[in-house]
Amino acid sequence: LKFTKGKGCNACHNTGYLGRICISELLQFTQEIKNAIFNDDSPSNIYKTAVESGFSPFIEDVRAKITAGVTTPEECLRVLNIK
């Protein structure tokens, strides 16, 4: 993949970024997830059940926004304080 970065302008103070976007994940507690939790399943099994129920992890939203050109890998790493 090839990523782009904004050149910058007066409006963004020459950073190439302006404004904010939300990077998120949402877990809907389906009956399957509730059952996995109540049955004291392992965290990895609960996660697997959640993904099978439509859960999209945080990192997938990050990846989608980077791929769409909404933001850059460097900006995500900076804002999320990942080294």
Secondary structure, DSSP 8 states (H G I E B T S, - for coil): ---------TTTTTSS--S-----------HHHHHHHHTT--HHHHHHHHHHTT---HHHHHHHHHHTTSS-HHHHHHHTT--
